[in-house]
Amino acid sequence: MPSIEAFARCFGIQYVKLAHTRDIEVIVRDLLARSGPVICEVVMDEEQEMLFKQDYIRDEDGTFSPQSLSEMAPFIAECSLV
């Protein structure tokens, strides 16, 4: 995997890494205090179960739009959306 920190540095974007859950509050406060764009790399346990997956569809003009909530995995039953 490429270095996200090097990528941020290459474009002059601020970079923060959240590697431990014990640091969440400190990192979030730090992020909120900054101005301008920031890339926050969040390190996850490789065995973490997927909670949901957001997907995008390509529009006719070449841009991308998020799919509707009903299309996100895990899939929501049709009857629960009413």
mmCIF file of the N, C-alpha and C atoms, coordinates in Angstrom:
data_MODEL
# 
_entry.id   MODEL 
# 
loop_
_atom_site.group_PDB 
_atom_site.id 
_atom_site.type_symbol 
_atom_site.label_atom_id 
_atom_site.label_alt_id 
_atom_site.label_comp_id 
_atom_site.label_asym_id 
_atom_site.label_entity_id 
_atom_site.label_seq_id 
_atom_site.pdbx_PDB_ins_code 
_atom_site.Cartn_x 
_atom_site.Cartn_y 
_atom_site.Cartn_z 
_atom_site.occupancy 
_atom_site.B_iso_or_equiv 
_atom_site.pdbx_formal_charge 
_atom_site.auth_seq_id 
_atom_site.auth_comp_id 
_atom_site.auth_asym_id 
_atom_site.auth_atom_id 
_atom_site.pdbx_PDB_model_num 
ATOM 1   N N  . MET A 1 1  ? 0.846   -1.170 0.000   1.00 0.00 ? 1  MET A N  1 
ATOM 2   C CA . MET A 1 1  ? 0.000   0.000  0.000   1.00 0.00 ? 1  MET A CA 1 
ATOM 3   C C  . MET A 1 1  ? 0.897   1.240  0.000   1.00 0.00 ? 1  MET A C  1 
ATOM 4   N N  . PRO A 1 2  ? 0.586   2.224  -0.818  1.00 0.00 ? 2  PRO A N  1 
ATOM 5   C CA . PRO A 1 2  ? 1.407   3.446  -0.836  1.00 0.00 ? 2  PRO A CA 1 
ATOM 6   C C  . PRO A 1 2  ? 1.288   4.214  0.474   1.00 0.00 ? 2  PRO A C  1 
ATOM 7   N N  . SER A 1 3  ? 2.272   5.022  0.749   1.00 0.00 ? 3  SER A N  1 
ATOM 8   C CA . SER A 1 3  ? 2.264   5.833  1.961   1.00 0.00 ? 3  SER A CA 1 
ATOM 9   C C  . SER A 1 3  ? 1.269   6.973  1.811   1.00 0.00 ? 3  SER A C  1 
ATOM 10  N N  . ILE A 1 4  ? 0.253   6.971  2.640   1.00 0.00 ? 4  ILE A N  1 
ATOM 11  C CA . ILE A 1 4  ? -0.738  8.043  2.605   1.00 0.00 ? 4  ILE A CA 1 
ATOM 12  C C  . ILE A 1 4  ? -0.108  9.339  3.088   1.00 0.00 ? 4  ILE A C  1 
ATOM 13  N N  . GLU A 1 5  ? 0.806   9.228  4.039   1.00 0.00 ? 5  GLU A N  1 
ATOM 14  C CA . GLU A 1 5  ? 1.499   10.418 4.533   1.00 0.00 ? 5  GLU A CA 1 
ATOM 15  C C  . GLU A 1 5  ? 2.332   11.063 3.424   1.00 0.00 ? 5  GLU A C  1 
ATOM 16  N N  . ALA A 1 6  ? 3.034   10.248 2.633   1.00 0.00 ? 6  ALA A N  1 
ATOM 17  C CA . ALA A 1 6  ? 3.837   10.780 1.530   1.00 0.00 ? 6  ALA A CA 1 
ATOM 18  C C  . ALA A 1 6  ? 2.941   11.417 0.471   1.00 0.00 ? 6  ALA A C  1 
ATOM 19  N N  . PHE A 1 7  ? 1.795   10.812 0.220   1.00 0.00 ? 7  PHE A N  1 
ATOM 20  C CA . PHE A 1 7  ? 0.834   11.360 -0.738  1.00 0.00 ? 7  PHE A CA 1 
ATOM 21  C C  . PHE A 1 7  ? 0.377   12.750 -0.283  1.00 0.00 ? 7  PHE A C  1 
ATOM 22  N N  . ALA A 1 8  ? 0.012   12.866 0.991   1.00 0.00 ? 8  ALA A N  1 
ATOM 23  C CA . ALA A 1 8  ? -0.431  14.159 1.535   1.00 0.00 ? 8  ALA A CA 1 
ATOM 24  C C  . ALA A 1 8  ? 0.683   15.192 1.433   1.00 0.00 ? 8  ALA A C  1 
ATOM 25  N N  . ARG A 1 9  ? 1.887   14.799 1.811   1.00 0.00 ? 9  ARG A N  1 
ATOM 26  C CA . ARG A 1 9  ? 3.036   15.716 1.779   1.00 0.00 ? 9  ARG A CA 1 
ATOM 27  C C  . ARG A 1 9  ? 3.305   16.187 0.348   1.00 0.00 ? 9  ARG A C  1 
ATOM 28  N N  . CYS A 1 10 ? 3.190   15.279 -0.610  1.00 0.00 ? 10 CYS A N  1 
ATOM 29  C CA . CYS A 1 10 ? 3.424   15.596 -2.024  1.00 0.00 ? 10 CYS A CA 1 
ATOM 30  C C  . CYS A 1 10 ? 2.503   16.729 -2.504  1.00 0.00 ? 10 CYS A C  1 
ATOM 31  N N  . PHE A 1 11 ? 1.275   16.751 -1.994  1.00 0.00 ? 11 PHE A N  1 
ATOM 32  C CA . PHE A 1 11 ? 0.303   17.754 -2.413  1.00 0.00 ? 11 PHE A CA 1 
ATOM 33  C C  . PHE A 1 11 ? 0.170   18.899 -1.418  1.00 0.00 ? 11 PHE A C  1 
ATOM 34  N N  . GLY A 1 12 ? 1.013   18.911 -0.402  1.00 0.00 ? 12 GLY A N  1 
ATOM 35  C CA . GLY A 1 12 ? 0.972   19.989 0.575   1.00 0.00 ? 12 GLY A CA 1 
ATOM 36  C C  . GLY A 1 12 ? -0.258  19.960 1.465   1.00 0.00 ? 12 GLY A C  1 
ATOM 37  N N  . ILE A 1 13 ? -0.808  18.765 1.681   1.00 0.00 ? 13 ILE A N  1 
ATOM 38  C CA . ILE A 1 13 ? -2.003  18.606 2.507   1.00 0.00 ? 13 ILE A CA 1 
ATOM 39  C C  . ILE A 1 13 ? -1.580  18.127 3.894   1.00 0.00 ? 13 ILE A C  1 
ATOM 40  N N  . GLN A 1 14 ? -2.203  18.697 4.915   1.00 0.00 ? 14 GLN A N  1 
ATOM 41  C CA . GLN A 1 14 ? -1.922  18.264 6.279   1.00 0.00 ? 14 GLN A CA 1 
ATOM 42  C C  . GLN A 1 14 ? -2.292  16.795 6.439   1.00 0.00 ? 14 GLN A C  1 
ATOM 43  N N  . TYR A 1 15 ? -1.576  16.089 7.311   1.00 0.00 ? 15 TYR A N  1 
ATOM 44  C CA . TYR A 1 15 ? -1.776  14.650 7.508   1.00 0.00 ? 15 TYR A CA 1 
ATOM 45  C C  . TYR A 1 15 ? -1.813  14.324 8.993   1.00 0.00 ? 15 TYR A C  1 
ATOM 46  N N  . VAL A 1 16 ? -2.751  13.473 9.361   1.00 0.00 ? 16 VAL A N  1 
ATOM 47  C CA . VAL A 1 16 ? -2.869  12.974 10.730  1.00 0.00 ? 16 VAL A CA 1 
ATOM 48  C C  . VAL A 1 16 ? -3.159  11.478 10.633  1.00 0.00 ? 16 VAL A C  1 
ATOM 49  N N  . LYS A 1 17 ? -2.593  10.716 11.557  1.00 0.00 ? 17 LYS A N  1 
ATOM 50  C CA . LYS A 1 17 ? -2.834  9.271  11.566  1.00 0.00 ? 17 LYS A CA 1 
ATOM 51  C C  . LYS A 1 17 ? -3.459  8.877  12.900  1.00 0.00 ? 17 LYS A C  1 
ATOM 52  N N  . LEU A 1 18 ? -4.591  8.177  12.826  1.00 0.00 ? 18 LEU A N  1 
ATOM 53  C CA . LEU A 1 18 ? -5.253  7.642  14.008  1.00 0.00 ? 18 LEU A CA 1 
ATOM 54  C C  . LEU A 1 18 ? -4.979  6.144  14.030  1.00 0.00 ? 18 LEU A C  1 
ATOM 55  N N  . ALA A 1 19 ? -4.076  5.728  14.923  1.00 0.00 ? 19 ALA A N  1 
ATOM 56  C CA . ALA A 1 19 ? -3.656  4.323  14.948  1.00 0.00 ? 19 ALA A CA 1 
ATOM 57  C C  . ALA A 1 19 ? -4.233  3.540  16.126  1.00 0.00 ? 19 ALA A C  1 
ATOM 58  N N  . HIS A 1 20 ? -4.727  4.245  17.152  1.00 0.00 ? 20 HIS A N  1 
ATOM 59  C CA . HIS A 1 20 ? -5.230  3.563  18.340  1.00 0.00 ? 20 HIS A CA 1 
ATOM 60  C C  . HIS A 1 20 ? -6.532  4.208  18.797  1.00 0.00 ? 20 HIS A C  1 
ATOM 61  N N  . THR A 1 21 ? -7.491  3.399  19.196  1.00 0.00 ? 21 THR A N  1 
ATOM 62  C CA . THR A 1 21 ? -8.777  3.930  19.643  1.00 0.00 ? 21 THR A CA 1 
ATOM 63  C C  . THR A 1 21 ? -8.621  4.855  20.847  1.00 0.00 ? 21 THR A C  1 
ATOM 64  N N  . ARG A 1 22 ? -7.606  4.646  21.647  1.00 0.00 ? 22 ARG A N  1 
ATOM 65  C CA . ARG A 1 22 ? -7.407  5.507  22.825  1.00 0.00 ? 22 ARG A CA 1 
ATOM 66  C C  . ARG A 1 22 ? -7.110  6.956  22.429  1.00 0.00 ? 22 ARG A C  1 
ATOM 67  N N  . ASP A 1 23 ? -6.723  7.184  21.175  1.00 0.00 ? 23 ASP A N  1 
ATOM 68  C CA . ASP A 1 23 ? -6.356  8.519  20.704  1.00 0.00 ? 23 ASP A CA 1 
ATOM 69  C C  . ASP A 1 23 ? -7.474  9.240  19.959  1.00 0.00 ? 23 ASP A C  1 
ATOM 70  N N  . ILE A 1 24 ? -8.643  8.629  19.850  1.00 0.00 ? 24 ILE A N  1 
ATOM 71  C CA . ILE A 1 24 ? -9.714  9.210  19.036  1.00 0.00 ? 24 ILE A CA 1 
ATOM 72  C C  . ILE A 1 24 ? -10.053 10.637 19.472  1.00 0.00 ? 24 ILE A C  1 
ATOM 73  N N  . GLU A 1 25 ? -10.298 10.855 20.738  1.00 0.00 ? 25 GLU A N  1 
ATOM 74  C CA . GLU A 1 25 ? -10.711 12.177 21.200  1.00 0.00 ? 25 GLU A CA 1 
ATOM 75  C C  . GLU A 1 25 ? -9.649  13.233 20.903  1.00 0.00 ? 25 GLU A C  1 
ATOM 76  N N  . VAL A 1 26 ? -8.397  12.915 21.172  1.00 0.00 ? 26 VAL A N  1 
ATOM 77  C CA . VAL A 1 26 ? -7.299  13.867 20.929  1.00 0.00 ? 26 VAL A CA 1 
ATOM 78  C C  . VAL A 1 26 ? -7.173  14.174 19.437  1.00 0.00 ? 26 VAL A C  1 
ATOM 79  N N  . ILE A 1 27 ? -7.235  13.140 18.612  1.00 0.00 ? 27 ILE A N  1 
ATOM 80  C CA . ILE A 1 27 ? -7.085  13.324 17.161  1.00 0.00 ? 27 ILE A CA 1 
ATOM 81  C C  . ILE A 1 27 ? -8.253  14.134 16.603  1.00 0.00 ? 27 ILE A C  1 
ATOM 82  N N  . VAL A 1 28 ? -9.474  13.824 17.015  1.00 0.00 ? 28 VAL A N  1 
ATOM 83  C CA . VAL A 1 28 ? -10.641 14.562 16.504  1.00 0.00 ? 28 VAL A CA 1 
ATOM 84  C C  . VAL A 1 28 ? -10.561 16.027 16.914  1.00 0.00 ? 28 VAL A C  1 
ATOM 85  N N  . ARG A 1 29 ? -10.168 16.304 18.148  1.00 0.00 ? 29 ARG A N  1 
ATOM 86  C CA . ARG A 1 29 ? -10.014 17.700 18.577  1.00 0.00 ? 29 ARG A CA 1 
ATOM 87  C C  . ARG A 1 29 ? -8.943  18.399 17.727  1.00 0.00 ? 29 ARG A C  1 
ATOM 88  N N  . ASP A 1 30 ? -7.860  17.696 17.464  1.00 0.00 ? 30 ASP A N  1 
ATOM 89  C CA . ASP A 1 30 ? -6.788  18.245 16.633  1.00 0.00 ? 30 ASP A CA 1 
ATOM 90  C C  . ASP A 1 30 ? -7.297  18.540 15.220  1.00 0.00 ? 30 ASP A C  1 
ATOM 91  N N  . LEU A 1 31 ? -8.051  17.604 14.648  1.00 0.00 ? 31 LEU A N  1 
ATOM 92  C CA . LEU A 1 31 ? -8.588  17.798 13.300  1.00 0.00 ? 31 LEU A CA 1 
ATOM 93  C C  . LEU A 1 31 ? -9.528  19.001 13.238  1.00 0.00 ? 31 LEU A C  1 
ATOM 94  N N  . LEU A 1 32 ? -10.384 19.126 14.236  1.00 0.00 ? 32 LEU A N  1 
ATOM 95  C CA . LEU A 1 32 ? -11.350 20.240 14.255  1.00 0.00 ? 32 LEU A CA 1 
ATOM 96  C C  . LEU A 1 32 ? -10.673 21.593 14.449  1.00 0.00 ? 32 LEU A C  1 
ATOM 97  N N  . ALA A 1 33 ? -9.498  21.594 15.048  1.00 0.00 ? 33 ALA A N  1 
ATOM 98  C CA . ALA A 1 33 ? -8.777  22.849 15.285  1.00 0.00 ? 33 ALA A CA 1 
ATOM 99  C C  . ALA A 1 33 ? -7.985  23.314 14.068  1.00 0.00 ? 33 ALA A C  1 
ATOM 100 N N  . ARG A 1 34 ? -7.794  22.449 13.112  1.00 0.00 ? 34 ARG A N  1 
ATOM 101 C CA . ARG A 1 34 ? -7.005  22.801 11.928  1.00 0.00 ? 34 ARG A CA 1 
ATOM 102 C C  . ARG A 1 34 ? -7.857  23.544 10.911  1.00 0.00 ? 34 ARG A C  1 
ATOM 103 N N  . SER A 1 35 ? -7.191  24.302 10.059  1.00 0.00 ? 35 SER A N  1 
ATOM 104 C CA . SER A 1 35 ? -7.897  24.930 8.941   1.00 0.00 ? 35 SER A CA 1 
ATOM 105 C C  . SER A 1 35 ? -7.305  24.373 7.657   1.00 0.00 ? 35 SER A C  1 
ATOM 106 N N  . GLY A 1 36 ? -8.121  24.324 6.631   1.00 0.00 ? 36 GLY A N  1 
ATOM 107 C CA . GLY A 1 36 ? -7.675  23.784 5.358   1.00 0.00 ? 36 GLY A CA 1 
ATOM 108 C C  . GLY A 1 36 ? -7.858  22.283 5.298   1.00 0.00 ? 36 GLY A C  1 
ATOM 109 N N  . PRO A 1 37 ? -7.521  21.709 4.143   1.00 0.00 ? 37 PRO A N  1 
ATOM 110 C CA . PRO A 1 37 ? -7.718  20.268 3.968   1.00 0.00 ? 37 PRO A CA 1 
ATOM 111 C C  . PRO A 1 37 ? -6.761  19.444 4.833   1.00 0.00 ? 37 PRO A C  1 
ATOM 112 N N  . VAL A 1 38 ? -7.264  18.310 5.306   1.00 0.00 ? 38 VAL A N  1 
ATOM 113 C CA . VAL A 1 38 ? -6.482  17.376 6.118   1.00 0.00 ? 38 VAL A CA 1 
ATOM 114 C C  . VAL A 1 38 ? -6.842  15.963 5.691   1.00 0.00 ? 38 VAL A C  1 
ATOM 115 N N  . ILE A 1 39 ? -5.840  15.133 5.519   1.00 0.00 ? 39 ILE A N  1 
ATOM 116 C CA . ILE A 1 39 ? -6.077  13.713 5.298   1.00 0.00 ? 39 ILE A CA 1 
ATOM 117 C C  . ILE A 1 39 ? -5.861  13.024 6.634   1.00 0.00 ? 39 ILE A C  1 
ATOM 118 N N  . CYS A 1 40 ? -6.875  12.274 7.090   1.00 0.00 ? 40 CYS A N  1 
ATOM 119 C CA . CYS A 1 40 ? -6.770  11.525 8.336   1.00 0.00 ? 40 CYS A CA 1 
ATOM 120 C C  . CYS A 1 40 ? -6.773  10.037 7.998   1.00 0.00 ? 40 CYS A C  1 
ATOM 121 N N  . GLU A 1 41 ? -5.644  9.407  8.198   1.00 0.00 ? 41 GLU A N  1 
ATOM 122 C CA . GLU A 1 41 ? -5.536  7.963  7.968   1.00 0.00 ? 41 GLU A CA 1 
ATOM 123 C C  . GLU A 1 41 ? -5.995  7.251  9.238   1.00 0.00 ? 41 GLU A C  1 
ATOM 124 N N  . VAL A 1 42 ? -6.961  6.360  9.086   1.00 0.00 ? 42 VAL A N  1 
ATOM 125 C CA . VAL A 1 42 ? -7.483  5.608  10.225  1.00 0.00 ? 42 VAL A CA 1 
ATOM 126 C C  . VAL A 1 42 ? -7.062  4.155  10.058  1.00 0.00 ? 42 VAL A C  1 
ATOM 127 N N  . VAL A 1 43 ? -6.269  3.668  11.007  1.00 0.00 ? 43 VAL A N  1 
ATOM 128 C CA . VAL A 1 43 ? -5.782  2.290  10.967  1.00 0.00 ? 43 VAL A CA 1 
ATOM 129 C C  . VAL A 1 43 ? -6.849  1.387  11.572  1.00 0.00 ? 43 VAL A C  1 
ATOM 130 N N  . MET A 1 44 ? -7.232  0.379  10.830  1.00 0.00 ? 44 MET A N  1 
ATOM 131 C CA . MET A 1 44 ? -8.282  -0.547 11.275  1.00 0.00 ? 44 MET A CA 1 
ATOM 132 C C  . MET A 1 44 ? -7.698  -1.943 11.461  1.00 0.00 ? 44 MET A C  1 
ATOM 133 N N  . ASP A 1 45 ? -8.304  -2.696 12.339  1.00 0.00 ? 45 ASP A N  1 
ATOM 134 C CA . ASP A 1 45 ? -7.964  -4.100 12.500  1.00 0.00 ? 45 ASP A CA 1 
ATOM 135 C C  . ASP A 1 45 ? -8.387  -4.819 11.222  1.00 0.00 ? 45 ASP A C  1 
ATOM 136 N N  . GLU A 1 46 ? -7.493  -5.604 10.648  1.00 0.00 ? 46 GLU A N  1 
ATOM 137 C CA . GLU A 1 46 ? -7.809  -6.309 9.400   1.00 0.00 ? 46 GLU A CA 1 
ATOM 138 C C  . GLU A 1 46 ? -8.961  -7.287 9.571   1.00 0.00 ? 46 GLU A C  1 
ATOM 139 N N  . GLU A 1 47 ? -9.227  -7.705 10.789  1.00 0.00 ? 47 GLU A N  1 
ATOM 140 C CA . GLU A 1 47 ? -10.306 -8.656 11.059  1.00 0.00 ? 47 GLU A CA 1 
ATOM 141 C C  . GLU A 1 47 ? -11.627 -7.960 11.401  1.00 0.00 ? 47 GLU A C  1 
ATOM 142 N N  . GLN A 1 48 ? -11.660 -6.616 11.351  1.00 0.00 ? 48 GLN A N  1 
ATOM 143 C CA . GLN A 1 48 ? -12.880 -5.867 11.657  1.00 0.00 ? 48 GLN A CA 1 
ATOM 144 C C  . GLN A 1 48 ? -13.984 -6.243 10.685  1.00 0.00 ? 48 GLN A C  1 
ATOM 145 N N  . GLU A 1 49 ? -15.145 -6.604 11.227  1.00 0.00 ? 49 GLU A N  1 
ATOM 146 C CA . GLU A 1 49 ? -16.289 -6.934 10.396  1.00 0.00 ? 49 GLU A CA 1 
ATOM 147 C C  . GLU A 1 49 ? -16.792 -5.667 9.704   1.00 0.00 ? 49 GLU A C  1 
ATOM 148 N N  . MET A 1 50 ? -17.158 -5.794 8.435   1.00 0.00 ? 50 MET A N  1 
ATOM 149 C CA . MET A 1 50 ? -17.664 -4.649 7.691   1.00 0.00 ? 50 MET A CA 1 
ATOM 150 C C  . MET A 1 50 ? -19.033 -4.255 8.225   1.00 0.00 ? 50 MET A C  1 
ATOM 151 N N  . LEU A 1 51 ? -19.197 -2.990 8.577   1.00 0.00 ? 51 LEU A N  1 
ATOM 152 C CA . LEU A 1 51 ? -20.467 -2.513 9.091   1.00 0.00 ? 51 LEU A CA 1 
ATOM 153 C C  . LEU A 1 51 ? -21.400 -2.091 7.963   1.00 0.00 ? 51 LEU A C  1 
ATOM 154 N N  . PHE A 1 52 ? -20.857 -1.441 6.941   1.00 0.00 ? 52 PHE A N  1 
ATOM 155 C CA . PHE A 1 52 ? -21.631 -1.055 5.779   1.00 0.00 ? 52 PHE A CA 1 
ATOM 156 C C  . PHE A 1 52 ? -20.657 -0.727 4.650   1.00 0.00 ? 52 PHE A C  1 
ATOM 157 N N  . LYS A 1 53 ? -21.178 -0.645 3.460   1.00 0.00 ? 53 LYS A N  1 
ATOM 158 C CA . LYS A 1 53 ? -20.348 -0.323 2.304   1.00 0.00 ? 53 LYS A CA 1 
ATOM 159 C C  . LYS A 1 53 ? -21.098 0.675  1.440   1.00 0.00 ? 53 LYS A C  1 
ATOM 160 N N  . GLN A 1 54 ? -20.510 1.838  1.260   1.00 0.00 ? 54 GLN A N  1 
ATOM 161 C CA . GLN A 1 54 ? -21.087 2.862  0.385   1.00 0.00 ? 54 GLN A CA 1 
ATOM 162 C C  . GLN A 1 54 ? -20.529 2.640  -1.011  1.00 0.00 ? 54 GLN A C  1 
ATOM 163 N N  . ASP A 1 55 ? -21.378 2.648  -1.999  1.00 0.00 ? 55 ASP A N  1 
ATOM 164 C CA . ASP A 1 55 ? -20.930 2.475  -3.374  1.00 0.00 ? 55 ASP A CA 1 
ATOM 165 C C  . ASP A 1 55 ? -21.411 3.666  -4.201  1.00 0.00 ? 55 ASP A C  1 
ATOM 166 N N  . TYR A 1 56 ? -20.829 3.833  -5.344  1.00 0.00 ? 56 TYR A N  1 
ATOM 167 C CA . TYR A 1 56 ? -21.158 4.970  -6.213  1.00 0.00 ? 56 TYR A CA 1 
ATOM 168 C C  . TYR A 1 56 ? -21.503 4.469  -7.598  1.00 0.00 ? 56 TYR A C  1 
ATOM 169 N N  . ILE A 1 57 ? -22.334 5.242  -8.291  1.00 0.00 ? 57 ILE A N  1 
ATOM 170 C CA . ILE A 1 57 ? -22.678 4.918  -9.674  1.00 0.00 ? 57 ILE A CA 1 
ATOM 171 C C  . ILE A 1 57 ? -22.176 6.043  -10.571 1.00 0.00 ? 57 ILE A C  1 
ATOM 172 N N  . ARG A 1 58 ? -21.777 5.671  -11.779 1.00 0.00 ? 58 ARG A N  1 
ATOM 173 C CA . ARG A 1 58 ? -21.275 6.656  -12.738 1.00 0.00 ? 58 ARG A CA 1 
ATOM 174 C C  . ARG A 1 58 ? -22.456 7.288  -13.461 1.00 0.00 ? 58 ARG A C  1 
ATOM 175 N N  . ASP A 1 59 ? -22.518 8.611  -13.426 1.00 0.00 ? 59 ASP A N  1 
ATOM 176 C CA . ASP A 1 59 ? -23.577 9.346  -14.113 1.00 0.00 ? 59 ASP A CA 1 
ATOM 177 C C  . ASP A 1 59 ? -23.237 9.500  -15.593 1.00 0.00 ? 59 ASP A C  1 
ATOM 178 N N  . GLU A 1 60 ? -24.236 9.873  -16.388 1.00 0.00 ? 60 GLU A N  1 
ATOM 179 C CA . GLU A 1 60 ? -24.030 10.032 -17.823 1.00 0.00 ? 60 GLU A CA 1 
ATOM 180 C C  . GLU A 1 60 ? -22.968 11.064 -18.153 1.00 0.00 ? 60 GLU A C  1 
ATOM 181 N N  . ASP A 1 61 ? -22.809 12.095 -17.302 1.00 0.00 ? 61 ASP A N  1 
ATOM 182 C CA . ASP A 1 61 ? -21.821 13.140 -17.575 1.00 0.00 ? 61 ASP A CA 1 
ATOM 183 C C  . ASP A 1 61 ? -20.415 12.780 -17.081 1.00 0.00 ? 61 ASP A C  1 
ATOM 184 N N  . GLY A 1 62 ? -20.247 11.545 -16.573 1.00 0.00 ? 62 GLY A N  1 
ATOM 185 C CA . GLY A 1 62 ? -18.929 11.097 -16.133 1.00 0.00 ? 62 GLY A CA 1 
ATOM 186 C C  . GLY A 1 62 ? -18.650 11.318 -14.653 1.00 0.00 ? 62 GLY A C  1 
ATOM 187 N N  . THR A 1 63 ? -19.555 12.023 -13.959 1.00 0.00 ? 63 THR A N  1 
ATOM 188 C CA . THR A 1 63 ? -19.380 12.218 -12.520 1.00 0.00 ? 63 THR A CA 1 
ATOM 189 C C  . THR A 1 63 ? -19.935 11.000 -11.785 1.00 0.00 ? 63 THR A C  1 
ATOM 190 N N  . PHE A 1 64 ? -19.733 10.969 -10.481 1.00 0.00 ? 64 PHE A N  1 
ATOM 191 C CA . PHE A 1 64 ? -20.210 9.847  -9.674  1.00 0.00 ? 64 PHE A CA 1 
ATOM 192 C C  . PHE A 1 64 ? -21.178 10.343 -8.617  1.00 0.00 ? 64 PHE A C  1 
ATOM 193 N N  . SER A 1 65 ? -22.191 9.531  -8.341  1.00 0.00 ? 65 SER A N  1 
ATOM 194 C CA . SER A 1 65 ? -23.182 9.836  -7.310  1.00 0.00 ? 65 SER A CA 1 
ATOM 195 C C  . SER A 1 65 ? -23.288 8.641  -6.376  1.00 0.00 ? 65 SER A C  1 
ATOM 196 N N  . PRO A 1 66 ? -23.511 8.909  -5.074  1.00 0.00 ? 66 PRO A N  1 
ATOM 197 C CA . PRO A 1 66 ? -23.669 7.785  -4.152  1.00 0.00 ? 66 PRO A CA 1 
ATOM 198 C C  . PRO A 1 66 ? -24.959 7.029  -4.435  1.00 0.00 ? 66 PRO A C  1 
ATOM 199 N N  . GLN A 1 67 ? -24.894 5.716  -4.239  1.00 0.00 ? 67 GLN A N  1 
ATOM 200 C CA . GLN A 1 67 ? -26.116 4.931  -4.387  1.00 0.00 ? 67 GLN A CA 1 
ATOM 201 C C  . GLN A 1 67 ? -27.038 5.218  -3.216  1.00 0.00 ? 67 GLN A C  1 
ATOM 202 N N  . SER A 1 68 ? -28.298 4.878  -3.383  1.00 0.00 ? 68 SER A N  1 
ATOM 203 C CA . SER A 1 68 ? -29.274 5.102  -2.320  1.00 0.00 ? 68 SER A CA 1 
ATOM 204 C C  . SER A 1 68 ? -28.972 4.195  -1.128  1.00 0.00 ? 68 SER A C  1 
ATOM 205 N N  . LEU A 1 69 ? -29.499 4.560  0.032   1.00 0.00 ? 69 LEU A N  1 
ATOM 206 C CA . LEU A 1 69 ? -29.278 3.769  1.237   1.00 0.00 ? 69 LEU A CA 1 
ATOM 207 C C  . LEU A 1 69 ? -29.725 2.324  1.072   1.00 0.00 ? 69 LEU A C  1 
ATOM 208 N N  . SER A 1 70 ? -30.757 2.097  0.287   1.00 0.00 ? 70 SER A N  1 
ATOM 209 C CA . SER A 1 70 ? -31.263 0.736  0.102   1.00 0.00 ? 70 SER A CA 1 
ATOM 210 C C  . SER A 1 70 ? -30.295 -0.138 -0.668  1.00 0.00 ? 70 SER A C  1 
ATOM 211 N N  . GLU A 1 71 ? -29.310 0.472  -1.341  1.00 0.00 ? 71 GLU A N  1 
ATOM 212 C CA . GLU A 1 71 ? -28.321 -0.275 -2.113  1.00 0.00 ? 71 GLU A CA 1 
ATOM 213 C C  . GLU A 1 71 ? -27.024 -0.515 -1.346  1.00 0.00 ? 71 GLU A C  1 
ATOM 214 N N  . MET A 1 72 ? -26.947 -0.004 -0.108  1.00 0.00 ? 72 MET A N  1 
ATOM 215 C CA . MET A 1 72 ? -25.733 -0.188 0.686   1.00 0.00 ? 72 MET A CA 1 
ATOM 216 C C  . MET A 1 72 ? -25.731 -1.572 1.320   1.00 0.00 ? 72 MET A C  1 
ATOM 217 N N  . ALA A 1 73 ? -24.566 -2.191 1.404   1.00 0.00 ? 73 ALA A N  1 
ATOM 218 C CA . ALA A 1 73 ? -24.426 -3.475 2.071   1.00 0.00 ? 73 ALA A CA 1 
ATOM 219 C C  . ALA A 1 73 ? -24.115 -3.222 3.536   1.00 0.00 ? 73 ALA A C  1 
ATOM 220 N N  . PRO A 1 74 ? -24.613 -3.979 4.489   1.00 0.00 ? 74 PRO A N  1 
ATOM 221 C CA . PRO A 1 74 ? -25.569 -5.072 4.279   1.00 0.00 ? 74 PRO A CA 1 
ATOM 222 C C  . PRO A 1 74 ? -26.917 -4.523 3.830   1.00 0.00 ? 74 PRO A C  1 
ATOM 223 N N  . PHE A 1 75 ? -27.572 -5.281 2.986   1.00 0.00 ? 75 PHE A N  1 
ATOM 224 C CA . PHE A 1 75 ? -28.793 -4.800 2.355   1.00 0.00 ? 75 PHE A CA 1 
ATOM 225 C C  . PHE A 1 75 ? -29.937 -4.698 3.339   1.00 0.00 ? 75 PHE A C  1 
ATOM 226 N N  . ILE A 1 76 ? -30.721 -3.642 3.188   1.00 0.00 ? 76 ILE A N  1 
ATOM 227 C CA . ILE A 1 76 ? -31.879 -3.390 4.043   1.00 0.00 ? 76 ILE A CA 1 
ATOM 228 C C  . ILE A 1 76 ? -33.107 -3.952 3.335   1.00 0.00 ? 76 ILE A C  1 
ATOM 229 N N  . ALA A 1 77 ? -33.921 -4.680 4.078   1.00 0.00 ? 77 ALA A N  1 
ATOM 230 C CA . ALA A 1 77 ? -35.135 -5.252 3.493   1.00 0.00 ? 77 ALA A CA 1 
ATOM 231 C C  . ALA A 1 77 ? -36.042 -4.124 3.005   1.00 0.00 ? 77 ALA A C  1 
ATOM 232 N N  . GLU A 1 78 ? -36.683 -4.332 1.852   1.00 0.00 ? 78 GLU A N  1 
ATOM 233 C CA . GLU A 1 78 ? -37.582 -3.337 1.274   1.00 0.00 ? 78 GLU A CA 1 
ATOM 234 C C  . GLU A 1 78 ? -38.630 -2.858 2.279   1.00 0.00 ? 78 GLU A C  1 
ATOM 235 N N  . CYS A 1 79 ? -39.203 -3.778 3.040   1.00 0.00 ? 79 CYS A N  1 
ATOM 236 C CA . CYS A 1 79 ? -40.293 -3.401 3.943   1.00 0.00 ? 79 CYS A CA 1 
ATOM 237 C C  . CYS A 1 79 ? -39.813 -2.487 5.072   1.00 0.00 ? 79 CYS A C  1 
ATOM 238 N N  . SER A 1 80 ? -38.532 -2.515 5.400   1.00 0.00 ? 80 SER A N  1 
ATOM 239 C CA . SER A 1 80 ? -38.048 -1.678 6.491   1.00 0.00 ? 80 SER A CA 1 
ATOM 240 C C  . SER A 1 80 ? -37.787 -0.241 6.047   1.00 0.00 ? 80 SER A C  1 
ATOM 241 N N  . LEU A 1 81 ? -37.897 0.046  4.759   1.00 0.00 ? 81 LEU A N  1 
ATOM 242 C CA . LEU A 1 81 ? -37.636 1.385  4.247   1.00 0.00 ? 81 LEU A CA 1 
ATOM 243 C C  . LEU A 1 81 ? -38.897 2.247  4.205   1.00 0.00 ? 81 LEU A C  1 
ATOM 244 N N  . VAL A 1 82 ? -40.037 1.639  4.465   1.00 0.00 ? 82 VAL A N  1 
ATOM 245 C CA . VAL A 1 82 ? -41.305 2.363  4.370   1.00 0.00 ? 82 VAL A CA 1 
ATOM 246 C C  . VAL A 1 82 ? -41.617 3.065  5.666   1.00 0.00 ? 82 VAL A C  1 
# 
